[in-house]
Amino acid sequence: MAAFEEMGILPEIGKAVEEMEWSLPTDIQAEAIPLILGGGDVLMAAETGSGKTGAFCLPVLQIVWETLNDKNKARSSGQSMDKWLLAFKDRSENLVVSNDGLSCQSKDAKQWQGVRANRGIVRDPKVRTNKFYYEVYFKEAGLARVGWALSNGSLDLGTDKIGWGFGGTGKKSNSRNFENYGTTFGDRGDIIGNVLDLDSETISWTKNGEYLGEAFRIPKNLVNQAFYPCVCTKNAMVTVRFEKSTEGKSDAPPNFNWVSKASSSQYINNTNIGTSTDEKTKVSGPRAVIIEPSRELAEQTLKCLDSFKKYLPGDIRLLLIIGGGNAKEQMDQIRQGVDIVVATPGRLEDLVFNNALSLKQCRFFILDEVDGLLQQGHTDIINRLHAQIPRMFDDGRRLQMVVCSATLHNFDVKKLAERVMFFPAWVDLKGEDSVPETVHHVIFRIDPREDDLWKKLKKTIKTDGVHSKDRISPNQPNAETLSEAIKLLKGEYTVKAIDKLKVDQAIIFCRTKLDCDNLESYLNDIGGGQRQNLKYSCVCLHGDRRPQERKTNLEKFKAGEVKFLICTDVAARGIDIKGIPFVIQVTLPDEKANYVHRIGRVGRAERMGLAISLVACVPEKVWFHSNCANRGKNCFNTNLTQDGGCCIWYNELQLLADIEEHLGCTISTIGSDFKLEVNEFDGKVVYGEKRSGGSGINYKTHVDQLASVVKELSNLEGLAQSKFLKISMMKI
């Protein structure tokens, strides 16, 4: 943001933000943007509509723009050789070194990943002592092998003749000979001292200050070589100390010097870090990749980036990669060059693994609506794509990841973060999933045992055909009859909710694509179609509709050309449409987290919204094609899944209980008149309009709201530059 302020384009950026009706400054913006600009991995969790897209779009544009325009050229020209550090360039590909060059981490649980220091110790016969020491400290428990290696030694320390290691299993190693030595280590707080005695030509170690005895004698033909501190880890992080620290109790043995005390004649700079990989290979490819769970979200994010980038001097080349897109146009743009890619997982993987798109320069990897990506089964694709991206670059910068959603708090997301992210910072504003204050949500219970309206609807409403082979008996209802009754009543009460509440615009969620199609047909039959201003005008949005039709239908709804968007969960996440007043859930979602996403389509940008859920009081038999060879296409197998079919019994009362427990609340029930009790809420409410009262916050313009964050970032940047200049002047 400071760079945008210096360039004089902050007001224009603010205008673009205001056009999108993000409620800035939200805490998500104030906390996330500085963290991302600071180079750290970030997990963002906040309620829907809080501006998460803007929280990563703004900094990714700035970082990519600065990278392309060499604004940080002075900082990226190479690692400082003024002091002992771990070498950014002399390391295994999947090892990450911290920005200060004193910690390293591997997320690989199968292979050892190593790094050498940027300097090595050499013997100087003219100096009184050639005895040196450095430490490895475990801030967290982990597995590591530590010691010394020559400049051309393996980073898998101790597996060749010119590397000497001591591992956490309590074994010393050289030439892949692992022998018992000392005791195991790697607990939190352990300190391993690495002892190099070039006078007596030996290598040994200490553990928490206790000397473990001589481990190796250095061969005579190697004693005059340079010995580099070397560390390798397996799915762990360690901190290296090259000089005495106040943290911890260990210290160099008597008559030994820390390596930082070596005279200029006793060390040599690491020659493995001299050439930039980028300069050698000149690999082209995007600097940032943003993955979205649906084509609609990808298109929306691209539009957001495009709205901001037009205010930047020069050009940042954006590319949308989605299934159904024009493959030739995508390939042509890739060949011309691309800086930021917004993509859905499958199509992106196709291009990467067919060598059409390289991720070797990707420094920014963003997973939006990550729990949705994982629910869709994209875990393996994410892992494969992540494996194609370098963990670090030659300028010492790490791959930066941002993972965000309104619902981060589940086991799969946490496991993904542990596996691929580098000690991420959490921007967690709501804790567990919650409903924004601008969203009112209620349920209407449907019980065909008490409401026999369904008996009159059989010929007017088309259902999903699940009970086409079952015995339906209106006079003596069995479970199948009551299930069919639920399907009929839900169509009818969707219309009643529209009529009673005078709903003139709403997103209507159905569980399956077939349910969407049937409801669309019903609304058209009773007077609607896609003609503007008709009472029930509607369009569909789901995976079986052609890409161009999906795009056209969404645009029609956004433009107000039709009143209702009937969709599956493809539109539950992130789709941002201004001022939507109502959501109707014909069926509760399979995943309780999707409830939050669905109802979060209303109540955005401080506008009030109402979400109504139709809940069956008896089990409903529904399609479930998880094991279907054709994924439900032309499938008519109405047997239950345990009998080899594609149907299950759906218990919405249990789903409702799970959702209420998840949210920690009881959702209010309304009657068949759909009358809302005003005293349940905060006074008079006009759904779709800006809230009145409530939080009592008087929002200023978005530009003003950004000002305090920008000022703080600018001050911090100026302070850092001043300190850098002072240090530089002291050295001169």
Secondary structure, DSSP 4 states (H G I P E B T S, - for coil): -HHHHHTT-HHHHHHHHHHTT--PSPHHHHHHHHHHHTT--EEEE--TTS-HHHHHHHHHHHHHHHHHTTTTTTTTS----SS--EEEEEE-TTEEE-TTSSEEEE--SSS-EEEEESEEE---TTSS--EEEEEEE-SS--EEEEEEE-TTS-SSTTSSTTEEEEETTSEEEETTEEEE-S----STT-EEEEEEETTTTEEEEEETTEEEEEEEEPPTTTTTS-BEEEEEEES-EEEEESS--SSSS--PPTT-EEGGG--GGGEEE-GGGSS-HHHHH-----SEEEE-SSHHHHHHHHHHHHHHHTTSSS---EEEE-TTS-HHHHHHHHHH--SEEEE-HHHHHHHHHTTSS--TT--EEEEETHHHHHHTT-HHHHHHHHHTS-SB-TTSPBPEEEEEES---SHHHHHHHHHH-SSPEEEESSSS----TTEEEEEEEE-TTT-GGGGGTTTTS---STTTTS---SSS--HHHHHHHHHHHHHHHHHHHHHHTT-SSEEEE-SSHHHHHHHHHHHHHTT-TTSTT-TT-EEEESTTS-HHHHHHHHHHHHTTSSSEEEE-GGGTSS---TT--EEEESS--SSHHHHHHHHTTSS-TTB-EEEEEEEESS-EEEE--TT-TTTTTT----SBGGGTSSEEEE-HHHHHHHHHHHHTS--EE--TT----GGGTTS---TTSBP-STT------HHHHHHHHHHHHHHHHHHHHHHHHHHHHHH-
